[in-house]
Amino acid sequence: MKNCPHIDIKIGNGNVKGVIDMGSEISLITEDLYAQLLSQGLEMLELKLQSTVLVTALGSRSRRIKKQVYVPFFIGDDCFEHVFLVSGQLIE
């Protein structure tokens, strides 16, 4: 992940480094970040999710994903909203 491009993102009261993965079809946040955002009182719409399992580019499977959330965030002064799957197995 050190060679992947990163971008500074402001979510809730804090800043995080986002990894830009041009080959990804989805966006992910960690369970820890999700819990932290909830504890800050950030309002996020939780969306219904069917049974979902992530598969990496190398074909390995991860745990089942149980949540997806609609998260507001900032890049610089620009505000965006995006759907993220919540995963407990992210390195970053």
N, C-alpha and C positions, 0 to 999 in steps of 0.2 A: 504493500500500500504506500510505501514511501515514495515510489516513483509515479504514483497517480497524481493528477492535478487536484489541488484543493482550493476551496473558496471559503471566505469568512461569511458566516450566516448568523444573524441575530434571531433567536427564537425565545419568546418570553422575556425574562430578565437577563439572559446570558447570551454569550457568543459561543458558537461551536464551529469546528472545521468540517465542512462538507467535502466528501470525496466525489469527484466527477468521474463517472464511469459511462463512457459513451456507448458501451455495449449492453448496458442494463436496460431491461424493459420495465423495471419498477424502481421505486425509491423506498429506502428503509431508514428507520431510526431504531436505536437500541431501546430495550425495555427500561433500562436505567434512565435514559433521557426522557422517555415518556412519563415515568413516575415522577421525575424531577419537575417536569412541566406541569403535571397535575397538582403537585404540592405547591407550586407557585400560583395556582389558580388560573392558569391559562385555559381559556375556553377552546376546546377542540371537539369537533363533531366526530363521534365514533360511528363509522359506517358498517353496515352488515357485511359479513364476509362468509363466503362458502368455505368448505374444507380446502385449505390451500397449503401446499408444501413447496418450498423453494428448491430449485435445482441449480447448481452452479454451472459455469461454462464447462467444467470438467466432468459434469454428470453426477457429482455427489449430491445427496439429498440432505436437507437440514430438518430440524423439527418443524412441526406443523405451526403455521402462523394463525393466530387466533384473533388479531385485531388489525384494523386499518383505521387511520384517523386523518381528518382534514385539518391541516396545520397552517396557521398564518406565520410568515417569517419575513425577514428583511435581508436584502442584499444591498448594501450601501443604504441609500435613502428610499429605495424602491420596495414596496410591499407586494408579497406574493402569497398565494394560498395553494396548497398542493396536498395530494393524498399520499400518505406514507404507510407502509406496512410496518408493524412493530415486531422486531425480532430480538431474541435473547442470545443470538449467536454471532453478533457482529464483532469484528476485531476493533474497528474504529467507530 
